[in-house]
């Protein structure tokens, strides 16, 4: 029994993939089937890759200040073991 998967993909990416598959003598369908099989067998891992953008000077300074404050124990919220003590703390420190 066979099943069909339908998904949207950027047209330029699709065309490039089809051209590369054709150049290697296979169909895009074969490429996708093999990629799916490899994924299921654990041969391909998929993850989220964050951008490699460098943070701005302002952002870096903010992070450095926050790290320094945390190391000194400043600007940290209290820790709680249950909801009741959390609510009591919030009521006591409400502005």
C-alpha positions in Angstrom: 0.0 0.0 0.0 1.3 3.5 -0.8 0.4 6.8 0.6 0.9 10.4 -0.7 2.4 13.3 1.1 1.6 16.8 -0.2 3.6 19.8 1.0 4.4 23.3 -0.2 8.0 24.3 -1.1 9.6 27.3 -2.7 9.4 27.0 -6.4 13.1 27.8 -7.0 14.1 25.2 -4.4 11.9 22.6 -6.0 13.3 23.3 -9.5 16.9 23.2 -8.3 16.2 19.9 -6.5 14.6 18.4 -9.6 17.4 19.5 -11.8 20.0 18.1 -9.4 18.1 14.8 -9.2 17.7 14.6 -13.0 21.5 15.3 -13.4 22.2 12.3 -11.1 19.7 10.1 -13.1 17.0 9.8 -10.5 13.6 11.4 -10.0 12.8 13.9 -7.2 10.3 11.3 -6.0 13.2 8.8 -5.5 15.2 11.4 -3.7 12.4 12.2 -1.3 11.6 8.6 -0.7 15.2 7.8 0.1 15.5 10.9 2.3 12.4 9.8 4.3 13.7 6.2 4.6 17.1 7.5 5.9 15.3 9.8 8.3 13.3 7.0 9.7 16.4 4.8 10.0 18.2 7.5 11.9 20.7 8.2 9.2 19.5 11.8 8.8 18.8 14.1 11.8 16.8 17.2 11.5 17.2 20.1 13.9 16.8 23.8 14.1 19.8 25.8 13.3 19.9 29.4 14.6 21.2 32.1 12.5 24.9 32.9 12.7 24.2 36.6 13.1 26.5 38.5 15.5 24.6 40.2 18.2 24.7 44.0 18.3 27.0 45.8 20.7 23.9 46.9 22.7 22.6 43.3 23.0 26.0 42.0 24.0 26.3 44.7 26.7 22.8 43.9 28.0 23.7 40.2 28.2 27.0 40.9 29.9 25.2 43.2 32.5 22.5 40.5 33.2 25.2 37.8 33.6 27.2 40.1 36.0 24.0 40.9 38.0 23.1 37.2 38.3 26.6 36.3 39.5 26.3 39.0 42.2 22.8 37.8 43.1 21.1 41.1 42.0 17.8 41.4 40.1 16.9 37.8 40.6 13.4 36.6 41.6 12.9 34.5 44.7 12.5 30.7 44.4 9.4 29.0 45.6 8.5 25.4 46.4 4.7 25.7 45.9 2.0 28.0 44.6 0.9 29.2 48.0 4.2 30.7 49.0 4.5 32.2 45.5 1.2 34.0 45.9 2.0 35.1 49.4 5.3 36.6 48.1 3.6 38.4 45.2 0.9 39.9 47.5 3.6 41.0 50.0 5.7 42.7 47.3 2.9 44.1 45.1 3.4 47.7 44.2 
